[in-house]
Amino acid sequence: MRITVVRPDELGPGELTAWRQFRKDEPTLQNPFLAPEFTLAVARQRPAARVAVLEESDGIAGFFPFEVRNRVIGVPIGFGISDCQGLVLRRGSECDAKELLKACRLPVLEYDHLMAGQFVEHHTTISPSPLMNIENGYTAYVENRNVAGDVVKQTLRKQRKMAREVGDERFVWDDRSPEALAALREWKSAQYLRTQQYDRFATPWIAGVLEELQSSASDDCRAVVSTVYAGDRPVAAHLGLRSPSVLAYWFPAYDQDLSKYSAGILLCLRMAEAGAADGIRQIDLGKSEALYKTRLMNDETPVAAGRVGRSWTVTTARRTQSAVTRSLKQGALGEKLKSGRTGKVLRGLKARIASR
């Protein structure tokens, strides 16, 4: 196999056509994060973005979009905001992980949402990414959830209460109003502050990617805002990334003052209903153990975290660094560091690192 590395903007029409065709041919590659449009949007904000082009004797066999961070660490494209990572391969093709790293001149590659069927021997953890499978339609999904529990019935009871007390519910599947996006950004930024995370919307390269994908007209990959209103008041909104058949659950937020109405869960149900009518067959909720995802899911897909290394020294150093970081986060010292002035400084440092 021959592997060449190019900047994403150097890909020609034939290569982009092949990339899109590989995705159409393989059901597991339908996630919008795997579309060339996502790679190109990230690349316009991240100069170190690259694509490995894999070729066999009979033509192009696949693509691997990645970035180089801190000069030596390879990560999948859009690392930090991508919930589905990996190679886009022609059906029947394979690629050795270390051979790929050698061609990309990377001593180590780290990933956290890789499709679990790739680089199998290098995974450290495999986690389920919960799905709302609406392939058989919204009605069939609701029937499935009603058998499993009462999440739908509870949510609709609260929806009726919200309609009485706040205003009639209104849902917009593809909301282009500036007010909806402004509300979402405000709620999400407040959530990041409450949970002591860096603000993705305030990170320049992420903001640039989101702006481009929101203006995209591509069916393969574009950002969509969906909003639930009570009267004229937005109460929950979601900025997601969609392909023709998959909606990636990306940036959800809701009005904390109206949290008793479970508008966030109601939003998921309304997106499933409207999405099913618009060709969406699956809403990928993203890996986490959040209770609401467990209640909404009726399927799952495995995603992996791990590390591939060519250099024993670099690989061991990164593994040790990760272990220390994890220990700090989970221990008493980590809790102490996250609070007060020290926590504020550390969050600012994390945001600066993420923006590099």
Disulfide bonds with the S-S distance in Angstrom:
none
